[in-house]
Amino acid sequence: MGCSQLVEMSPSEYERVRADPRRFLLAHGHAVPQAERIVERHRNYIVVEKVEDGAAVAEDTDPRT
């Protein structure tokens, strides 16, 4: 909350990650280990996957479905 750090990526990078409703892009240092695990590391961002209850909520509220 309150972070305004910009993360650069191409639209295709974003779409590739968000194709899985449990995966999200974050700035480095913003992962919450209790709620997500880091699945990819890139120069400008990380990809996290929600776990446990957070995974279910992410799937249930995915606007792409």
Distance bins in CASP14 RR format, pairs under 12 A and 6 or more apart:
PFRMAT RR
TARGET T0000
AUTHOR 0000-0000-0000
RMODE 2
METHOD distances of the structure
MODEL  1
1 30 0 0 0 0 0 1 0 0 0 0 0
1 32 0 0 0 0 0 1 0 0 0 0 0
2 27 0 0 0 0 0 1 0 0 0 0 0
2 30 0 0 0 0 0 1 0 0 0 0 0
3 26 0 0 0 0 1 0 0 0 0 0 0
3 27 1 0 0 1 0 0 0 0 0 0 0
3 28 0 0 0 0 0 1 0 0 0 0 0
3 29 0 0 0 0 1 0 0 0 0 0 0
3 30 1 0 0 1 0 0 0 0 0 0 0
4 27 0 0 0 0 1 0 0 0 0 0 0
4 30 0 0 0 0 0 1 0 0 0 0 0
5 25 0 0 0 0 0 1 0 0 0 0 0
5 26 0 0 0 0 1 0 0 0 0 0 0
5 27 1 0 1 0 0 0 0 0 0 0 0
5 28 0 0 0 0 1 0 0 0 0 0 0
5 29 0 0 0 0 1 0 0 0 0 0 0
5 30 1 0 0 1 0 0 0 0 0 0 0
5 44 0 0 0 0 0 1 0 0 0 0 0
5 45 0 0 0 0 1 0 0 0 0 0 0
6 25 0 0 0 0 0 1 0 0 0 0 0
6 27 0 0 0 0 1 0 0 0 0 0 0
6 44 0 0 0 0 1 0 0 0 0 0 0
6 45 0 0 0 0 0 1 0 0 0 0 0
7 13 0 0 0 0 0 1 0 0 0 0 0
7 14 0 0 0 0 1 0 0 0 0 0 0
7 17 0 0 0 0 0 1 0 0 0 0 0
7 24 0 0 0 0 0 1 0 0 0 0 0
7 25 1 0 0 1 0 0 0 0 0 0 0
7 26 1 0 0 1 0 0 0 0 0 0 0
7 27 1 0 1 0 0 0 0 0 0 0 0
7 28 0 0 0 0 1 0 0 0 0 0 0
7 29 0 0 0 0 0 1 0 0 0 0 0
7 30 0 0 0 0 1 0 0 0 0 0 0
7 42 0 0 0 0 1 0 0 0 0 0 0
7 43 0 0 0 0 0 1 0 0 0 0 0
7 44 1 0 1 0 0 0 0 0 0 0 0
7 45 1 0 1 0 0 0 0 0 0 0 0
7 46 0 0 0 0 1 0 0 0 0 0 0
7 47 0 0 0 0 0 1 0 0 0 0 0
8 14 0 0 0 0 0 1 0 0 0 0 0
8 25 0 0 0 0 0 1 0 0 0 0 0
8 27 0 0 0 0 0 1 0 0 0 0 0
8 42 0 0 0 0 1 0 0 0 0 0 0
8 43 0 0 0 0 1 0 0 0 0 0 0
8 44 1 0 1 0 0 0 0 0 0 0 0
8 45 1 0 0 1 0 0 0 0 0 0 0
9 15 0 0 0 0 1 0 0 0 0 0 0
9 16 0 0 0 0 1 0 0 0 0 0 0
9 17 0 0 0 0 1 0 0 0 0 0 0
9 18 0 0 0 0 0 1 0 0 0 0 0
9 25 1 0 0 1 0 0 0 0 0 0 0
9 26 0 0 0 0 0 1 0 0 0 0 0
9 27 0 0 0 0 0 1 0 0 0 0 0
9 40 0 0 0 0 0 1 0 0 0 0 0
9 42 1 0 0 1 0 0 0 0 0 0 0
9 43 0 0 0 0 1 0 0 0 0 0 0
9 44 1 0 0 1 0 0 0 0 0 0 0
9 45 1 0 0 1 0 0 0 0 0 0 0
9 46 0 0 0 0 0 1 0 0 0 0 0
9 47 0 0 0 0 0 1 0 0 0 0 0
10 16 0 0 0 0 1 0 0 0 0 0 0
10 17 0 0 0 0 0 1 0 0 0 0 0
10 25 0 0 0 0 0 1 0 0 0 0 0
10 42 0 0 0 0 0 1 0 0 0 0 0
10 44 0 0 0 0 0 1 0 0 0 0 0
10 45 0 0 0 0 0 1 0 0 0 0 0
11 17 0 0 0 0 0 1 0 0 0 0 0
11 18 0 0 0 0 0 1 0 0 0 0 0
12 18 0 0 0 0 0 1 0 0 0 0 0
12 19 0 0 0 0 0 1 0 0 0 0 0
13 19 0 0 0 0 0 1 0 0 0 0 0
13 23 0 0 0 0 0 1 0 0 0 0 0
13 25 0 0 0 0 1 0 0 0 0 0 0
13 40 0 0 0 0 0 1 0 0 0 0 0
13 42 0 0 0 0 1 0 0 0 0 0 0
13 43 0 0 0 0 0 1 0 0 0 0 0
13 44 0 0 0 0 1 0 0 0 0 0 0
13 45 0 0 0 0 1 0 0 0 0 0 0
13 47 0 0 0 0 1 0 0 0 0 0 0
14 23 0 0 0 0 0 1 0 0 0 0 0
14 24 0 0 0 0 0 1 0 0 0 0 0
14 25 1 0 0 1 0 0 0 0 0 0 0
14 42 0 0 0 0 0 1 0 0 0 0 0
14 44 0 0 0 0 0 1 0 0 0 0 0
14 45 0 0 0 0 1 0 0 0 0 0 0
14 47 0 0 0 0 0 1 0 0 0 0 0
14 64 0 0 0 0 0 1 0 0 0 0 0
15 23 0 0 0 0 0 1 0 0 0 0 0
15 25 0 0 0 0 0 1 0 0 0 0 0
15 64 0 0 0 0 1 0 0 0 0 0 0
16 23 0 0 0 0 1 0 0 0 0 0 0
16 25 0 0 0 0 0 1 0 0 0 0 0
16 40 0 0 0 0 0 1 0 0 0 0 0
16 42 0 0 0 0 0 1 0 0 0 0 0
16 47 0 0 0 0 1 0 0 0 0 0 0
17 23 1 0 1 0 0 0 0 0 0 0 0
17 24 1 0 0 1 0 0 0 0 0 0 0
17 25 1 0 1 0 0 0 0 0 0 0 0
17 26 0 0 0 0 0 1 0 0 0 0 0
17 39 0 0 0 0 1 0 0 0 0 0 0
17 40 1 0 0 1 0 0 0 0 0 0 0
17 42 0 0 0 0 1 0 0 0 0 0 0
17 45 0 0 0 0 1 0 0 0 0 0 0
17 46 0 0 0 0 0 1 0 0 0 0 0
17 47 1 0 1 0 0 0 0 0 0 0 0
17 48 0 0 0 0 1 0 0 0 0 0 0
17 49 0 0 0 0 1 0 0 0 0 0 0
17 64 0 0 0 0 0 1 0 0 0 0 0
18 24 1 0 0 1 0 0 0 0 0 0 0
18 25 1 0 0 1 0 0 0 0 0 0 0
18 47 0 0 0 0 1 0 0 0 0 0 0
18 49 0 0 0 0 0 1 0 0 0 0 0
18 58 0 0 0 0 0 1 0 0 0 0 0
18 62 0 0 0 0 1 0 0 0 0 0 0
18 63 0 0 0 0 1 0 0 0 0 0 0
18 64 1 0 0 1 0 0 0 0 0 0 0
18 65 0 0 0 0 0 1 0 0 0 0 0
19 47 0 0 0 0 0 1 0 0 0 0 0
19 62 0 0 0 0 0 1 0 0 0 0 0
19 64 0 0 0 0 1 0 0 0 0 0 0
19 65 0 0 0 0 0 1 0 0 0 0 0
20 39 0 0 0 0 1 0 0 0 0 0 0
20 40 0 0 0 0 0 1 0 0 0 0 0
20 47 0 0 0 0 1 0 0 0 0 0 0
20 48 0 0 0 0 0 1 0 0 0 0 0
20 49 1 0 0 1 0 0 0 0 0 0 0
20 50 0 0 0 0 1 0 0 0 0 0 0
20 55 0 0 0 0 0 1 0 0 0 0 0
20 58 0 0 0 0 1 0 0 0 0 0 0
20 59 0 0 0 0 1 0 0 0 0 0 0
20 62 0 0 0 0 1 0 0 0 0 0 0
20 64 0 0 0 0 1 0 0 0 0 0 0
20 65 0 0 0 0 0 1 0 0 0 0 0
21 49 0 0 0 0 0 1 0 0 0 0 0
21 50 0 0 0 0 1 0 0 0 0 0 0
21 54 0 0 0 0 0 1 0 0 0 0 0
21 55 0 0 0 0 1 0 0 0 0 0 0
21 56 0 0 0 0 0 1 0 0 0 0 0
21 57 0 0 0 0 1 0 0 0 0 0 0
21 58 1 0 1 0 0 0 0 0 0 0 0
21 59 1 0 1 0 0 0 0 0 0 0 0
21 60 0 0 0 0 1 0 0 0 0 0 0
21 61 0 0 0 0 1 0 0 0 0 0 0
21 62 1 1 0 0 0 0 0 0 0 0 0
21 63 0 0 0 0 1 0 0 0 0 0 0
21 64 1 0 0 1 0 0 0 0 0 0 0
21 65 1 0 0 1 0 0 0 0 0 0 0
22 35 0 0 0 0 0 1 0 0 0 0 0
22 36 0 0 0 0 1 0 0 0 0 0 0
22 37 0 0 0 0 0 1 0 0 0 0 0
22 39 0 0 0 0 1 0 0 0 0 0 0
22 47 0 0 0 0 0 1 0 0 0 0 0
22 48 0 0 0 0 1 0 0 0 0 0 0
22 49 1 0 1 0 0 0 0 0 0 0 0
22 50 1 0 1 0 0 0 0 0 0 0 0
22 51 0 0 0 0 1 0 0 0 0 0 0
22 52 0 0 0 0 0 1 0 0 0 0 0
22 53 0 0 0 0 0 1 0 0 0 0 0
22 54 0 0 0 0 1 0 0 0 0 0 0
22 55 1 0 1 0 0 0 0 0 0 0 0
22 56 0 0 0 0 1 0 0 0 0 0 0
22 57 0 0 0 0 1 0 0 0 0 0 0
22 58 1 0 1 0 0 0 0 0 0 0 0
22 59 1 0 0 1 0 0 0 0 0 0 0
22 60 0 0 0 0 0 1 0 0 0 0 0
22 61 0 0 0 0 0 1 0 0 0 0 0
22 62 0 0 0 0 1 0 0 0 0 0 0
22 64 0 0 0 0 0 1 0 0 0 0 0
23 36 0 0 0 0 1 0 0 0 0 0 0
23 37 0 0 0 0 0 1 0 0 0 0 0
23 38 0 0 0 0 0 1 0 0 0 0 0
23 39 1 0 0 1 0 0 0 0 0 0 0
23 40 0 0 0 0 1 0 0 0 0 0 0
23 45 0 0 0 0 0 1 0 0 0 0 0
23 46 0 0 0 0 0 1 0 0 0 0 0
23 47 1 0 1 0 0 0 0 0 0 0 0
23 48 1 0 0 1 0 0 0 0 0 0 0
23 49 1 0 1 0 0 0 0 0 0 0 0
23 50 1 0 0 1 0 0 0 0 0 0 0
23 51 0 0 0 0 0 1 0 0 0 0 0
23 55 0 0 0 0 1 0 0 0 0 0 0
23 58 0 0 0 0 1 0 0 0 0 0 0
23 59 0 0 0 0 0 1 0 0 0 0 0
23 62 0 0 0 0 0 1 0 0 0 0 0
23 64 0 0 0 0 0 1 0 0 0 0 0
24 30 0 0 0 0 1 0 0 0 0 0 0
24 31 0 0 0 0 1 0 0 0 0 0 0
24 32 0 0 0 0 0 1 0 0 0 0 0
24 35 0 0 0 0 0 1 0 0 0 0 0
24 36 1 0 0 1 0 0 0 0 0 0 0
24 37 0 0 0 0 0 1 0 0 0 0 0
24 38 0 0 0 0 0 1 0 0 0 0 0
24 39 0 0 0 0 0 1 0 0 0 0 0
24 40 0 0 0 0 0 1 0 0 0 0 0
24 45 0 0 0 0 1 0 0 0 0 0 0
24 46 0 0 0 0 1 0 0 0 0 0 0
24 47 1 0 0 1 0 0 0 0 0 0 0
24 48 1 0 1 0 0 0 0 0 0 0 0
24 49 1 0 0 1 0 0 0 0 0 0 0
24 50 1 0 0 1 0 0 0 0 0 0 0
24 51 0 0 0 0 0 1 0 0 0 0 0
24 54 0 0 0 0 0 1 0 0 0 0 0
24 55 0 0 0 0 0 1 0 0 0 0 0
24 58 1 0 0 1 0 0 0 0 0 0 0
24 62 0 0 0 0 0 1 0 0 0 0 0
25 31 0 0 0 0 0 1 0 0 0 0 0
25 36 0 0 0 0 0 1 0 0 0 0 0
25 38 0 0 0 0 0 1 0 0 0 0 0
25 39 0 0 0 0 0 1 0 0 0 0 0
25 40 0 0 0 0 1 0 0 0 0 0 0
25 41 0 0 0 0 0 1 0 0 0 0 0
25 42 0 0 0 0 1 0 0 0 0 0 0
25 44 0 0 0 0 1 0 0 0 0 0 0
25 45 1 0 1 0 0 0 0 0 0 0 0
25 46 1 0 0 1 0 0 0 0 0 0 0
25 47 1 0 1 0 0 0 0 0 0 0 0
25 48 0 0 0 0 1 0 0 0 0 0 0
25 49 0 0 0 0 0 1 0 0 0 0 0
26 32 0 0 0 0 1 0 0 0 0 0 0
26 35 0 0 0 0 0 1 0 0 0 0 0
26 36 0 0 0 0 1 0 0 0 0 0 0
26 37 0 0 0 0 0 1 0 0 0 0 0
26 38 0 0 0 0 1 0 0 0 0 0 0
26 39 0 0 0 0 0 1 0 0 0 0 0
26 40 0 0 0 0 0 1 0 0 0 0 0
26 41 0 0 0 0 0 1 0 0 0 0 0
26 42 0 0 0 0 0 1 0 0 0 0 0
26 44 0 0 0 0 0 1 0 0 0 0 0
26 45 1 0 0 1 0 0 0 0 0 0 0
26 46 1 0 1 0 0 0 0 0 0 0 0
26 47 1 0 0 1 0 0 0 0 0 0 0
26 48 1 0 1 0 0 0 0 0 0 0 0
26 49 0 0 0 0 0 1 0 0 0 0 0
26 50 0 0 0 0 0 1 0 0 0 0 0
27 41 0 0 0 0 0 1 0 0 0 0 0
27 42 0 0 0 0 0 1 0 0 0 0 0
27 43 0 0 0 0 0 1 0 0 0 0 0
27 44 0 0 0 0 1 0 0 0 0 0 0
27 45 1 0 0 1 0 0 0 0 0 0 0
27 46 1 0 0 1 0 0 0 0 0 0 0
27 47 0 0 0 0 0 1 0 0 0 0 0
27 48 0 0 0 0 0 1 0 0 0 0 0
28 38 0 0 0 0 1 0 0 0 0 0 0
28 40 0 0 0 0 0 1 0 0 0 0 0
28 41 0 0 0 0 1 0 0 0 0 0 0
28 42 0 0 0 0 1 0 0 0 0 0 0
28 43 0 0 0 0 1 0 0 0 0 0 0
28 44 0 0 0 0 1 0 0 0 0 0 0
28 45 1 0 0 1 0 0 0 0 0 0 0
28 46 1 0 1 0 0 0 0 0 0 0 0
28 47 0 0 0 0 0 1 0 0 0 0 0
28 48 0 0 0 0 0 1 0 0 0 0 0
29 36 0 0 0 0 0 1 0 0 0 0 0
29 38 0 0 0 0 1 0 0 0 0 0 0
29 41 0 0 0 0 0 1 0 0 0 0 0
29 45 0 0 0 0 0 1 0 0 0 0 0
29 46 1 0 0 1 0 0 0 0 0 0 0
29 48 0 0 0 0 0 1 0 0 0 0 0
30 36 0 0 0 0 1 0 0 0 0 0 0
30 38 0 0 0 0 0 1 0 0 0 0 0
30 45 0 0 0 0 1 0 0 0 0 0 0
30 46 1 0 0 1 0 0 0 0 0 0 0
30 47 0 0 0 0 0 1 0 0 0 0 0
30 48 0 0 0 0 1 0 0 0 0 0 0
31 37 1 0 0 1 0 0 0 0 0 0 0
31 38 1 0 1 0 0 0 0 0 0 0 0
31 39 0 0 0 0 0 1 0 0 0 0 0
31 40 0 0 0 0 0 1 0 0 0 0 0
31 41 0 0 0 0 0 1 0 0 0 0 0
31 45 0 0 0 0 0 1 0 0 0 0 0
31 46 1 0 0 1 0 0 0 0 0 0 0
31 47 0 0 0 0 1 0 0 0 0 0 0
31 48 1 0 1 0 0 0 0 0 0 0 0
31 49 0 0 0 0 0 1 0 0 0 0 0
31 50 0 0 0 0 0 1 0 0 0 0 0
31 51 0 0 0 0 0 1 0 0 0 0 0
32 38 0 0 0 0 0 1 0 0 0 0 0
32 46 0 0 0 0 0 1 0 0 0 0 0
32 48 0 0 0 0 1 0 0 0 0 0 0
32 49 0 0 0 0 0 1 0 0 0 0 0
32 50 0 0 0 0 1 0 0 0 0 0 0
32 51 0 0 0 0 0 1 0 0 0 0 0
32 54 0 0 0 0 0 1 0 0 0 0 0
33 48 0 0 0 0 1 0 0 0 0 0 0
33 50 0 0 0 0 0 1 0 0 0 0 0
33 51 0 0 0 0 1 0 0 0 0 0 0
34 48 0 0 0 0 0 1 0 0 0 0 0
34 50 0 0 0 0 0 1 0 0 0 0 0
34 51 0 0 0 0 1 0 0 0 0 0 0
34 52 0 0 0 0 1 0 0 0 0 0 0
34 53 0 0 0 0 0 1 0 0 0 0 0
34 54 0 0 0 0 0 1 0 0 0 0 0
35 48 0 0 0 0 1 0 0 0 0 0 0
35 49 0 0 0 0 0 1 0 0 0 0 0
35 50 1 0 0 1 0 0 0 0 0 0 0
35 51 1 0 0 1 0 0 0 0 0 0 0
35 52 1 0 0 1 0 0 0 0 0 0 0
35 53 0 0 0 0 1 0 0 0 0 0 0
35 54 1 0 0 1 0 0 0 0 0 0 0
35 55 0 0 0 0 1 0 0 0 0 0 0
35 56 0 0 0 0 0 1 0 0 0 0 0
35 57 0 0 0 0 1 0 0 0 0 0 0
35 58 0 0 0 0 0 1 0 0 0 0 0
36 46 0 0 0 0 1 0 0 0 0 0 0
36 47 0 0 0 0 1 0 0 0 0 0 0
36 48 1 1 0 0 0 0 0 0 0 0 0
36 49 1 0 0 1 0 0 0 0 0 0 0
36 50 1 0 1 0 0 0 0 0 0 0 0
36 51 1 0 0 1 0 0 0 0 0 0 0
36 52 0 0 0 0 1 0 0 0 0 0 0
36 53 0 0 0 0 0 1 0 0 0 0 0
36 54 1 0 0 1 0 0 0 0 0 0 0
36 55 0 0 0 0 1 0 0 0 0 0 0
36 57 0 0 0 0 0 1 0 0 0 0 0
36 58 0 0 0 0 1 0 0 0 0 0 0
37 46 0 0 0 0 0 1 0 0 0 0 0
37 47 0 0 0 0 1 0 0 0 0 0 0
37 48 1 0 0 1 0 0 0 0 0 0 0
37 49 1 0 1 0 0 0 0 0 0 0 0
37 50 0 0 0 0 1 0 0 0 0 0 0
37 51 1 0 1 0 0 0 0 0 0 0 0
37 52 0 0 0 0 0 1 0 0 0 0 0
37 54 0 0 0 0 0 1 0 0 0 0 0
37 55 0 0 0 0 0 1 0 0 0 0 0
38 45 0 0 0 0 0 1 0 0 0 0 0
38 46 1 0 1 0 0 0 0 0 0 0 0
38 47 1 0 0 1 0 0 0 0 0 0 0
38 48 1 0 1 0 0 0 0 0 0 0 0
38 49 0 0 0 0 1 0 0 0 0 0 0
38 50 0 0 0 0 0 1 0 0 0 0 0
38 51 0 0 0 0 0 1 0 0 0 0 0
39 45 0 0 0 0 0 1 0 0 0 0 0
39 46 0 0 0 0 1 0 0 0 0 0 0
39 47 1 0 1 0 0 0 0 0 0 0 0
39 48 1 0 0 1 0 0 0 0 0 0 0
39 49 1 0 1 0 0 0 0 0 0 0 0
39 50 0 0 0 0 0 1 0 0 0 0 0
39 51 0 0 0 0 0 1 0 0 0 0 0
40 46 1 0 0 1 0 0 0 0 0 0 0
40 47 1 1 0 0 0 0 0 0 0 0 0
40 48 0 0 0 0 1 0 0 0 0 0 0
40 49 0 0 0 0 1 0 0 0 0 0 0
41 47 1 0 0 1 0 0 0 0 0 0 0
41 48 0 0 0 0 0 1 0 0 0 0 0
42 48 0 0 0 0 0 1 0 0 0 0 0
48 54 0 0 0 0 0 1 0 0 0 0 0
48 55 0 0 0 0 0 1 0 0 0 0 0
48 58 0 0 0 0 0 1 0 0 0 0 0
49 55 1 0 0 1 0 0 0 0 0 0 0
49 58 0 0 0 0 1 0 0 0 0 0 0
49 59 0 0 0 0 0 1 0 0 0 0 0
50 56 0 0 0 0 1 0 0 0 0 0 0
50 57 1 0 0 1 0 0 0 0 0 0 0
50 58 1 0 1 0 0 0 0 0 0 0 0
50 59 0 0 0 0 1 0 0 0 0 0 0
50 60 0 0 0 0 0 1 0 0 0 0 0
50 61 0 0 0 0 0 1 0 0 0 0 0
50 62 0 0 0 0 0 1 0 0 0 0 0
51 57 0 0 0 0 0 1 0 0 0 0 0
51 58 0 0 0 0 1 0 0 0 0 0 0
52 58 0 0 0 0 0 1 0 0 0 0 0
52 59 0 0 0 0 0 1 0 0 0 0 0
53 59 0 0 0 0 0 1 0 0 0 0 0
53 60 0 0 0 0 0 1 0 0 0 0 0
54 60 0 0 0 0 1 0 0 0 0 0 0
54 61 0 0 0 0 1 0 0 0 0 0 0
54 62 0 0 0 0 0 1 0 0 0 0 0
55 61 0 0 0 0 0 1 0 0 0 0 0
55 62 0 0 0 0 0 1 0 0 0 0 0
56 62 0 0 0 0 0 1 0 0 0 0 0
58 64 0 0 0 0 0 1 0 0 0 0 0
58 65 0 0 0 0 0 1 0 0 0 0 0
59 65 0 0 0 0 1 0 0 0 0 0 0
END
